[in-house]
Amino acid sequence: MSLAHEVAACLGHLLRIDPREVPVPSGPDPWSLWRGWLGERGLGLVPIREPREFSWPGPWLAILDDGNQGQRAAVAFGPPPDLIWWPAPDPPPFTAVVSGYLIAPADVADWIPRPRDVTRLKGTVELMVIA
């Protein structure tokens, strides 16, 4: 699977849409196409300065380079940051992350969070342990 296909699959996963709805560019600069496509949806790709140290309590796009298969894409989450989803088998370890992007609304004032389907369950706390 090519990097462009992996990034498209990851964008679909992050946006909770069918990955076939995400364009797969074939040109030398795929990021321009994805930025434009996301911009039409009121979203943007924000580069993460130090992705291996990024302590964000939400998902983000990670680009990895394991040296053998070239660049790969996965979805990371933190803290602590780690890979949580990848479209191809056998992803490289998190230490192979070379860059990352957060998907963010272009205008925070216009962003309306989607209501979540939350099922509340009744339970009892049996034990709390502090290590």
Residue pairs with C-beta under 8 A, 6 or more apart in sequence:
1 9
1 87
1 88
3 30
3 63
3 70
3 71
3 72
3 73
4 24
4 25
4 26
4 30
5 24
5 87
6 72
6 73
6 74
6 86
6 87
6 88
7 30
7 34
7 61
7 63
7 73
8 19
8 22
8 23
8 24
9 19
9 22
9 73
9 87
10 61
10 73
10 74
10 75
10 85
10 86
10 87
11 19
11 22
11 34
11 38
11 61
11 103
12 18
12 19
12 20
12 21
12 22
13 19
13 75
13 85
13 87
14 59
14 60
14 61
14 75
14 103
15 22
15 43
15 103
19 87
22 34
22 37
23 33
23 34
23 37
25 33
25 34
27 33
31 45
34 45
35 44
35 45
38 44
38 45
38 103
39 106
42 105
42 106
42 107
42 110
42 111
43 103
43 104
43 105
43 106
44 103
44 104
44 105
44 106
45 61
45 101
45 102
45 103
46 101
46 102
46 103
46 104
47 99
47 100
47 101
48 54
48 60
48 99
48 100
48 101
48 102
51 60
51 62
51 76
51 81
51 97
51 98
51 99
51 100
52 81
52 94
52 95
52 97
53 81
54 60
54 76
54 78
54 81
54 100
55 78
55 79
55 80
55 81
56 77
56 78
56 79
56 81
56 102
57 77
57 78
57 79
58 77
58 102
59 75
59 76
59 77
59 84
59 85
60 75
60 76
60 77
60 100
60 101
60 102
60 103
61 73
61 75
61 76
61 100
61 101
61 102
61 103
62 73
62 74
62 75
62 76
62 83
62 94
62 97
62 99
62 100
63 71
63 72
63 73
63 97
63 98
63 99
63 100
63 101
64 71
64 72
64 73
64 74
64 91
64 92
64 96
64 97
64 98
65 71
65 72
65 92
65 96
65 98
66 72
66 92
66 93
66 96
67 96
69 92
71 98
72 86
72 88
72 91
72 92
72 96
73 86
73 87
74 83
74 84
74 85
74 86
74 87
74 91
75 83
75 84
75 85
75 86
76 82
76 83
76 84
76 94
76 97
76 100
77 84
81 94
81 97
82 94
83 91
83 94
105 111
